[in-house]
């Protein structure tokens, strides 16, 4: 996609804009998981953790996929350490454990 090209060229703001546009136009599209993950990574880099974690959570909830492990870990840590939502964190840690076993 064009957003991937922007990302590979280092135009991170334009890439984020492209991923966001893709996700709004194609919420059930073929590339929603990688687009969501890339958007999450860019949002995290911008220190926008609330929105980054929402994107990571989407990716984690679509497991199994190649991004699920990192997404689950970030969602679990954020819920545990930042939000103090221990039950939510435990759910994602458990999913991560099950993902690693399989």
C-alpha positions in Angstrom: 0.0 0.0 0.0 1.0 3.6 -0.3 1.3 3.8 3.5 3.9 1.1 3.5 5.9 3.0 0.9 5.7 6.1 3.0 6.8 4.2 6.0 9.8 2.6 4.2 10.7 6.1 3.0 10.7 7.4 6.6 7.6 9.6 6.1 6.0 8.4 9.4 3.3 11.0 9.7 2.2 10.4 6.1 2.3 6.6 6.7 0.2 6.9 9.8 -2.3 9.0 7.9 -2.4 6.4 5.2 -2.9 3.5 7.6 -5.6 5.4 9.4 -7.3 6.2 6.1 -7.1 2.6 4.9 -8.6 1.3 8.2 -11.5 3.8 8.0 -12.2 3.0 4.4 -11.8 -0.8 4.6 -12.6 -1.9 8.2 -12.8 -5.5 7.1 -10.1 -5.3 4.4 -7.5 -7.9 3.7 -4.7 -5.8 5.3 -6.5 -4.5 8.5 -4.2 -6.5 10.8 -0.8 -5.3 9.4 -2.2 -1.8 8.9 -3.5 -1.7 12.5 -0.1 -3.0 13.8 1.9 -0.4 11.8 -0.4 2.3 13.0 0.0 1.1 16.6 3.8 1.2 16.2 3.7 4.7 14.9 1.3 5.9 17.5 3.5 4.4 20.2 6.5 6.1 18.8 4.5 9.4 19.1 3.8 8.6 22.7 0.1 8.3 22.0 -0.3 5.2 24.0 -4.1 5.3 24.4 -4.7 5.1 20.7 -1.7 2.8 20.1 -3.0 0.3 22.6 -6.5 0.4 21.0 -4.8 -0.6 17.7 -2.6 -3.3 19.4 -5.7 -4.7 21.1 -7.4 -5.0 17.8 -4.4 -6.9 16.5 -4.2 -9.1 19.6 -7.8 -10.0 19.3 -7.3 -11.1 15.7 -4.7 -13.8 16.8 -3.2 -15.9 15.5 -1.2 -13.5 13.3 2.5 -12.6 13.0 1.9 -9.5 15.1 -0.2 -11.0 17.9 2.6 -11.8 20.3 4.0 -8.3 20.5 0.5 -6.8 20.5 -0.6 -9.0 23.4 2.4 -8.2 25.4 2.0 -4.4 25.0 -1.7 -4.5 25.8 -1.1 -6.7 28.8 1.7 -4.4 30.1 -0.2 -1.2 29.5 -3.3 -2.5 31.3 -1.2 -3.8 34.2 1.3 -1.0 34.8 -0.5 2.1 33.5 -4.2 1.5 33.9 -4.0 -0.9 36.8 -6.6 -3.0 35.1 -5.2 -6.3 36.4 -8.0 -8.5 35.2 -7.7 -7.2 31.6 -3.9 -7.6 31.8 -4.3 -11.2 33.1 -6.5 -12.0 30.1 -3.9 -10.9 27.6 -1.0 -12.5 29.5 -3.0 -15.8 29.4 -3.6 -15.4 25.7 0.1 -14.7 25.2 0.9 -17.9 27.2 -1.5 -19.9 25.1 -0.1 -18.4 21.9 3.5 -19.3 22.9 2.4 -22.9 23.8 0.8 -23.6 20.4 
